[in-house]
Amino acid sequence: MQTLEHDDYLALRAGAQVLERDRHGDKVLQLTDGSYLKLFRRKRLLSSTAWYPYAQRFADNAQVLAERNIPCPYVIGLYRIPGARRDAVHYHPLAGRTLRELIRADADIMGTAGMREQLGRFVAGLHEAGIYFRSLHLGNIVLTPEGELGLIDIADLRAGRRPLPPHRRRRNLQHLLRDEADRAWLHAGGDPAFDAAYQRRALERAQQ
């Protein structure tokens, strides 16, 4: 992780568009070259983030996902910014739109059972690959221009070497169903496509 002096940080973010912020300040910036800078506030010293910062977790998770052929952001660099009391990850965003954005835009593809089926297979594939993503929801799943599904905002993710056990799968699926609008789309009109595709993919892998 590279230390970034405050003047260099200000130069890097000059002209940037603020995409996300909270009461503590800016969280995600789009830089003038189109790349993103995600900022993580450094919290108390007696915390796991002191020895394993979220910026580093983001970068490590991006590498793991890429190795498992799961589309995700591409990390350019990691920075510690003492003057702003922030850590940061600089990355190229994953091209495409989130499923939540597409639903809100009433995109035609999102009204089809085929999209729910693709999502079911994708989530089952994550679990079979040992991926437990606490922030699993439709706002963090992207449909790429190539028609693939991928993940963003990946700091809160753990990757094991074995498929997830049933209790962790259930817990992760509950994360996916927390948002009322997401849940309504997943099971619109009683459509079983997502559930059936998830179970079918998991069964296929178990048989293999």
N, C-alpha and C positions, 0 to 999 in steps of 0.2 A: 504494500500500500504506500503510495507516494504522498509525501507531505506537500501541501499546496499552500503557499503563503497567501495572505489575504489579498494583496494586490493582484496576484496571478489568478486567484479565484474570481475577483471582480472583472478581470479582463476576459476570463473564460465565459462568464455569464453575461457579458455586455450585449445588449440587444435581445436577450432571451425572452421568450414568452412563458409566463407562469401558467402551467397547466393545472397545478394542484397546490393548495396551501391549507394550513390549519391555524389555530390560535398561536402556535409557536413560530410560524413563519412559512416560507416557501418549502414545498416538498418535492415537486417535479417541475423541471424547466425544460423547454424545448429550445435548444441553442440555434444559432443562426444557420448552422450547416445541416439542421434537421435531426441531429443526434439529441439524446436526452441526458439530463443530469438529474439523478434521483438523490435527494438529500436525506440523511438519517441523523436525527438529533442524538447527541451523546448524552446518555442518562447517567444515573448514579454510578459511582465507582464499583460498588458491590453488586455487580450485575454480570450476567453471562455475556452481555454485549461489550463489556470492557475487554474481554479476551477473544471474543469471536463476534466482531461487529456485523451488523445487518448488511452493510455494503459487501463485506467479504462473503457472507452467506449467499447473497444474490449472485455474486460472480461464481462461486463454487457450484451453486444449483444450475446456473446457465451451462456450465461445462458438463455436468452430469446429464442434463436433459439433452444436450447436443449429442453426447455419446450414445444416448438411447434413441436417437432419431426423433425426438419430440421438438417441434418448432418452438423457439423461444428467442428473447432478445440476445444480441451479440455484444459482449462486453468489450469496451475499448480500454478502460482504465479504472483504477481505484484510487481515491484520494482521501487523505485526512486533512481537514481544514481547521487548524487550531483557532484561528481568528474568529471563525463563525461557530465554533464548537459543534461541528458537523463532520460526519463521514459522508462520502459520496461515491456513487458508481456512475460511470459515464458509459453510455451504450447506444447502439443502434436499435431502435424499436422494432418489434416484430410487425411486419407489414400486414395490413388487413383491418378488419373492424371486429369489435367484440360482439358476441352473440346478443348481449343485452342492448347494444346500440342498434343492431339489425332488427331486433324485435320492436324496439321503440320507433324505428323508422318504417315499420310495417313492410319490411322487405319480403318479396314473394317467396324466396327460398325458405324463410323461417316459418312459413305456414304449412310446410310439408312434413309428412311423417319421416321422409328420408333424412331430413336434418336432425330430427330427434334420434333416429337410428344411428346416424354417424356419431352423434354425441355419446350415446350409450356405449358404443364400441370404443370410443376414445377414452372415456372414463374407466372402463374395464381394463383397457390397455395400460393406463397409468397404474392401476392397482396391481396388475400382473407384473409390471416392471418395478414394483416396490415403492412407487411414488405416493407419498401421503402429503397432500397440499391442503393446509388448513384454510387457506383463502380460496377454496374451490367454489366458484360461483360464475354465473354467465358474464359478469363484468370482467373476469380475468381469463376468459377463454376466447381466443381470436380465430376467426375464419380468414385464412390467408388468401391472397389472389389465386393461388394454385389449388384452392379448395380443400386444404388441409386444416386441421384444428391444432392450435398451439396454446401455450401459456404465457402470461405476463404477470408482473408484480410478484416475482417468485422468491422473495427473501424468506417467506414463511413456508418453507417446503422441506421435507425430509425424504431422502432416498435410501432405501435399504437394498440389500442384495437378493432378497427373496420376495415373492408376492405377499401382499398384505393379508393378514389373517382376517377371518370373517368379521370380528368385532370392530376392527379398524376400518374395514370397508363400510360397514353400516354407519359408523360415526362420520366418515367422510361424505357419504351420500346425504346425511342429515345436513351437513354444511351446504351442500348444493341446493337443498330444499328450504333454506332459511328465508330467502327473499320471497315474498308473496307473489310478485309478478313473475319471477323465474319459475316458481312452482306451478303457477297457473299455465305457463307456456309448456312446461315439460309434460304436463298431463292434460292438456287442452282437450275437452270433449271426451275424456276418458281414454285418450290415445295410449296404448300400451307399448308404443314403438321403442321408447327409451329403455324401459325396464326389460323388455324382451331382448333387445340388442345387447344390453349389458350382460344378461344371464347367458346368452348364446356365446358371446366372446369369452366369458369366463369359463364356460364349459369346454369350449374348443381348446383353450390353453391347458385346462386341467387334463384333458384327454391326451394332449401332446406330451 
